[in-house]
Amino acid sequence: MPASGSGRLEALREWCRRPLGRRLAETEQAALGEVLCDVFGYHLVVLDPSCEIESLEASRIIHRMVQTCSRKGLARRPELIASSEQLPYLSDSIDAFVLPHALEIAKNPHQVLREIDRCLVAEGHLIIMGFNPYSWWGGRRLLSGKHSASPWSLRFISLPRLKDWLSLLGLDTVYTRYLFPHPPWSYGSGREHWGMLQRLHRDHWPLLAASYLLVARKRVVTLTPIKPRWRPRRAILAGGVIESRDGGLAGHG
């Protein structure tokens, strides 16, 4: 498993060019295009895409940027090369973030989410795609071991756990969907069974699904006015000296 985030991302992009990875990426892009139609604002940022994000054309947000820690494996030149754990944007300035498996390649996914929470405007949207550990894809990962090839070497984050993380940050999950009911082996073998799996699959069932899509919205914090309780002012001065109530100065200890 590559030690750096850029190495993990490049390995995942290479896998996404193979038949199974390419088919998964196509399914995720179609689902992403459906939800982007309902996301509005002025600025949208895609973080560390694992493939070309062709579905961005479905977005009504005109200013769209791709930020990544490595441009290797992308045909389109990204607008910004930077770490997702230290976003170079002003607080409350971005209307939407899209993370196509970005949390799984990040060294510290919690820090990535904290930075996104800082940069999102109130009621801004976060769209995440991730591998589903509660499926035969998760079983394949456990059997393969952490030193195997991508994507089995990545850390799969379950949808329930991700929802808990987002809730603690003040992001409400508004939509979830499980995707791609296909076993974790080469796409194209056993196509007669592929149609049967599609008929058995349900958007809210994790067992068959390779990945999921989640849409969250930043919660608006409403402030409740509290009647102040007036007290004599006690200002803290430099050097740890406190102003007493009679106007004199009193030192600590």
N, C-alpha and C positions, 0 to 999 in steps of 0.2 A: 504493500500500500504506500503510495507517495506520501512523504512526510508533510509537504507544504500544501496549502490550499490551492495554489495554482497548479501543482502537480495532480492533485485529486480532480480538479476541474478539467484539465486537459485529458486525463484518462477517461472521465465520464463522457466527454465530447467524442472521443474516439469510439467508445462503445455505442453512442447514439447514431453513429454512421453505419453500424452493422444492422442486419435485417430486423432483429428483435428490438433493438434500441430505436431504430428509425420508425418502426410501427408504433411503439409506445409514444415517441415524440409527436407523431402525427395525431394520435388520439388526444394527447394532452393539449396540443395546439388548437384542435377543434373545440375542446371544452373551454379553453381560455378565451377564444374568440367570442363564445356565447356570453360570457360574463362581462367582458370588456365593453360590450355595447351599453351596459347600464352604469358605467363608471364615468363620472364627469369631473371637470376641473381644468387646470392650466398646465400642470407638470406631472409627467409620469416617468418613473425610473424602473428599469429592469436590472436586477442585480445578478451577476454571474450566470448568464444563461447557459444551459447545457447543450443547446442547439440553436439554430437560427429561429428567431421569434417572428415568424411570418404573420401570426395572428394579430400583431400590433396594428395592422391596417384596420381592424375592426373597432379600434378605440376612437372615441370622439374627442379625446385629448390631443391637441395638435402638437404640443411640445413633448416629444418622447425621447428619452435618453437611455442608452445602454452603458452601464458601468460594470467593469469586470476586473479581476486581479490578473487575468491573462487573456490576450486576444488570440492566442494560438487555437486554431480549430474553428474560428469564425470567419465567414466570408465577408460579412459586413464589419467595417471598422467601428469599434465602440467609441462613444463620445468621451469616455473617461476611463483611465486605468487607475484603480484605487481599491483599497481594502473595504469590504463591506462591514468591517467591525469599527471603522472610523469614517463615517460618511462625511463628505465635504460640503454639506448643505446646511443652510440656516435652519434653525428650529422653526417648526410650524410653516414650512415652505413648500412641501411636496404633497400633491393631491392623491397619488396612488403609487404603490410599489408592487412590482411583480417579482416573485422569487421562484424560478423554475429549478428546484432542487438545490438552491443556494445554501440552505441551512445544513444540508448533509455534507457539503464540502467545507463548511466553515469550521475553524478551530474552536470557536466559542459562539455557538448559535444564540445563546442568551444575550450576548453583547450585540449581535446583529439586530436582534429584535428590540433591544433597548434603544439603539440608534435610530431604528425605523420609527419607533414611538416618538422619539424626540423630534424627528423631521416631519412627521405627518401633520397635516392641518386637522382641525377638529372635523370629525365625520369623514376624514380621508380613508381610503381603502387600501387594504393589504391582501394580495392574492398569492397564495403559496401552493406549490405542487411538491409532493414528497412521495417517497417509496413507502409502501404499506407493510409494516412488519408482521401484521396479523393475517398473513396469507401464506400461500405456498412460496411466494417470493421471500418472505421473511424466513421461512424454513430453509430455503436454499442458501440464504445468507449465513444462517447458523451452521449449516453443514460445511460451507466453503471456508469459513474462518476469516479473521481480520487481515491476513496476508494474501488473500486471493485477489483476483483482478476486479476492476470496477464493473458494475456497481456494488458487487457483493462485499467489498471492503469498506463501504461507506456506513455511517451510522444512520440507521433507519429510525425516524421519529414517528411515533404513532399519532394518529389523529386526535384521540382523547387527550394525550399528554400535551400536544401542541395547543389545543383549545384551552387547557389549564394555564399554560404559560402566557398566552395572549390575554386571558381574562385578568391575570394578576397585573398586567401592564395597562389595563384599561381599554382593551380591544375586544369588542363583542363579535363573536362568530355569527355571521348571517346566512351562510350557505356552505354546504359541504357535499361532496360527491365522490364516490369511489369509481375508479376508471380501469379499463383494460383488463377484462377477465380472460387472461391468457396465461398458461403455465410458463415458468421461467426457463424455457429452453428454446431452441432456435425457432423463429417464426417461419411458418410455411409447412412444418411437418404436422400431419393430422388435421388438415383443414376441415374435414367433415366434423370433427369434434369442436372446432373453433366456433362454428355456428351454434352448436348446442350450448356451449358455455355462455355465449352472448344471450341466448334465450333464458338461461338460468340466472344470469347476473341481475342484481338490483343495485341501484345507486347508493343505497345505505347499508349494503352488506359488504364487509371487508374480506371475507374468506377467499373469494376468487380474484380479487382486484390486485393489480400490480402497484397502483399508485392512487393518490387522491388529490382533489383540488379543494382548497378552502378559501373562502372570502371572509375577511373580517373588516369591521369599521371602527374607527377610533371613537371612543365614548366622549360625549360632551359633558364636561364637569360643570354642574350648576352650583353656584355659591349661594348659601343661605345667609342672609344678613343676621348678625348677632348683635344685640344691644350691648354697647361697651359698658364695662364697670369702671367708673372713674376712680383712679388712685393717684396719690402724690407721685410725681415723676421722679425716678431714680435712674439717672443716666450713667452708663458705664463709660469711663474715660480711659485713655491710653495708660498702659502701665499697670493695669489691674486695680486702679483706684476708683472707689465708688463715691458718688456725691451723696451726702447724707440729706435727710429731709430738712434740716435747719440751714442748709446752704453751705456747711463746712465740708471738709474733705476728710474721709476716713480711709485708712489703708487696710489691706487684708491682714488677718492674723494679728 
